[in-house]
Amino acid sequence: MKRNLAVGVGARVSLADHDPADTGGVEHDRRSRKKIERDLAALGELQELLYAAGSKAVLVVLQGMDTAGKDGTIRHVFSAINPQGCRVASFKQPTPKELAHDFLWRVHRQTPDHGEFGIFNRSHYESVLVERVHDLVPEAVWRRRYEEINDFERLLDGSGTIILKFFLHISKKEQKKRLEERLEEPDKRWKSNPGDWKERKLWSKYQEAYQDMLSKTSTRHAPWFIVPSDHKWYRNLAIADEIVRRLKPHARSWKQELLERGRAAGG
């Protein structure tokens, strides 16, 4: 795949310019299935090197509207990863204790150790999405948070964390279909939440908030990728491909670290 899904630093994002049903000309066929199989195998190997070298951490951030596929991405894309070296954190409504600290306090505590994969199913970006859309904090507060988030991610990067952020871009039509499936299909009914329908009414406000988030917080050290997610198979394929491509350049240094460590141990 040669598709560039990354948001350029300083680019002004309009989600209307990104088709949620786009597959970049890739067909859902034997070749695409073989491609993701290779990527998942490569991801498993990269995790082993990451863990063994222990000099870097990887943080994958997943954001998107309800039903965009955050859970599905974790279930499929990270199926090749050893659970012992991976932590998934999900950020719900802050607790009273969390509200007694700065908004990044609870997030920093969940960042991965060196040698680990960390996956954020929703993240610190809720503070410029939900809190903005529902007027939970003043505008001056959430506007200030963009730079605070950039500083936080710069700190993580400088401490050895590789950050990859994926916005799962779904259409309003596809979301409606998936919400209805949750009501109609017994094996999906457990996912049904009346609150999802209420949030859907705020679709336009959320799209505006996501556009600002993508525009203001895609940086060299922590890029955003806009992933068309109407087709689940393509979402998984694109994310797996991007993670592998971004981590492969580190593999040589991880192997070198292990080689030097082995030589030192052998005297």
N, C-alpha and C positions, 0 to 999 in steps of 0.2 A: 504494500500500500504506500502510495506517495502523497496522500492527501495531507495537507497542513491544516490541522484543526486549532493550532495555537492562536491565542489572541495576542497581537503585537503590543509591545510596551507603548503606552500612550495612545493606543487606538481607541476611537470612539465606536462602541459596539451598538448596532441596531439589530435586534433579534429578528426583525422582519426580513433582514438580508440573509438569514440562515434557515434553510428548509429543514424542518425536523424529520422529514421523511427521506431525506437525501441518503444515498448509499455510495456516493462517489463513483458510480458506474460499476460497482462490485455486485455480482450476482450471488444469491444465496444458493450455492451449488457445492459440488464435491470439493472444488478448489478452495472456496472460502472456508469450508469446514476443516479441510486439511491445514489451512493457514492458521486458524485459531488453535488447532491441536499442537502445531509447532510452537506457537507463541506461548501456550500454557506450559509446554515442556521446558521452553527456554526460561520462563518466569520461575519455574521450580528450581532450575539450576542457578539462576541469578540469586535467588533467596539463599541457597546453600552457601554461595560465595560471600554474600552480605553477612550472613550469620558467622561464618568461619573467620572472616577478616575482622569483623567487629569494630571497624573504624568509621562506619557511616550508618545512618538510619534512613528509612524511606517512609514518608508520610503521603498517603493518597487521600485527597479530600473529594467527597462526592456531594454535590448539591443539585437540586432540581425540584420542580413542582411535585406534588403528591402523584404517585403512580409512575414517575419518570423512570424508575427502575434501579434505585439505589440498592435495595436488598437483592434484587436479581443480579446486579453487577457483582456484588460481594460473593454471592452463591456460585456464580459461573466463572468469572474471571479469576477469582482467587482460589479456585478449587484445587489448583496444583501446589498451593503453598502449604507448608507444614504449619499446623495451628500453633505449635509450640513457639514458633518464631513470629507470630502475628497477633496483633491486638486490634479489636474493633471497638470504637467508642461512638456512642450515639448521644447527641445533646438534645435533651428535652427542655421543658420549662425549668428555669433556674430555681433551685431550692432557696429557702431563706438564708442558709449559710453561704451559698454561692453569691447571692445578691449583696451580701455584706462585704464582698471583695470587688476588685475591678473585674470587668466582663471577661478578661482573658485568663483569670486565675484558674478557673475550672478546666480550661482548655490546656493550659501549659502542663497540668498534672497528668494529662492523657497522652502527651506526645511520646513517640516511641524511643526506647533506649537504642544505643548503637548496636547494630546487629539485628534489629527488629524491623518488621513491617508494621506500620500503624495505618489504620483505615478509619477515617472520620465519616460516619453516616450522618450527614448534616454536620455542622461545625460551628466555629466562631463566627461564621458569616451570617448565622441566624440573627446576630445583633445588628446587622444592617439590612435585614430582610423582614422578618416577622416584627421586630420591634419598631421598624420604620413604618411598615404597612399598617400596623394596628395603633400607631401613635402612642407606643408605650414609653418612649423617651422623646425629649425635645429634638427638633431638627438639628440644632447646634451640636447635640451629643452624637447622633448617629453620623453626621457628616465628619466629625473629628475622628471617628473610628476607622475610616479608610486608612489614614496615615498611621494610626496606631497598629492596625493589622499588618500593614506593610513593614513597620519596624519590628513587630513580633516575628514575622516570617523571615526577615533579614537576620535576626538573632538566631533563629533555628538553623538557617542556612550556614551561618558562620560557625555554628557549633557542630556541623557535620550531618545535617538532615537534608536529604534530597526531597523536595516538595513538588508534587504533581497534583493539580487541581482540575477536576472534571465537572463541567456543567452539563447535565443530562437534559438536552433540549427536546421537549415534547410539545406536540400541538394540542390546542384546546379540544379539538375533535377527538384525538386519540385518548386524551385523558378521560373524557366522558365515556368512551367505550370501555376503558379499563375499570372505571368506577362502577359501571353497570355490571360488568363481569363479576366483580366482587360480590354484588348482591345476588346474581343469578346462579353462579357456580358454587356448589357446596364446598369444594376444596379451597375456594378463595374467600369464602364468606367471613372467615376469621379476620381478614384484613380490613373489612368494611368499617368505616368510621364516619358518622354523620358530620363530624367536623371537617372532613375533606370536601364535602359539598359546600359548606359555608365558606371555606377558603377559596373555592373555585370562583365564587362571586367577586372576589378581589383580584381576579386574573390580571387585569390591566395594570393594577398597582404593583403587583408582583413582577410583571414583565419589566416595568420601569425600574424597579429596585434591582433586578438582576442585571439589567443593562449597565447601570451605574457601578454595580459591584465588579462586573467583568472589565469595564473600562478603567476603573480606578485602582484595581488591585492585581492586574496581570503584570508581573515584573520578571526581570531576567532570572532571578533566583527562585521565583515561585509562579510559574506561568499558569494561566487558565487555558483549558481546551474546551471548545464548544462541540459537544458530541451529539449529532442527530440521533434521537432515541425513539422515534416512532416504531422503528423495526428493532426488536430486541436483539436479534442475531447480529445486526450491524453495530449496535451499541457495544456489545461484548467484544466483537472483532476489533473495533476501532480503539477501545480502551486498552485491550491486551497488547495490541500492536504498538501503541504509543508508550506504554510503560516499558516494554521490552526495548524499544529503540532508545529511550532516554536512559535506561540503566546499563545497556551494553557497553558504552564507552568507559564505565567505571570498572568493568570486569577485569580488564588487564591490570589495573593498579591493585585490585583485591587479590588477584592471583600472585602478583609480585610480592605483596605483603606476606602472604602465606608462605611463599618460597623462601623469602628472607628469614622469616620466623623459624622455618624448618632448618635452615642452614645454621642459624644461631643456636638452636636447641641441640643440633648434632655436633656442635663444637667446631 
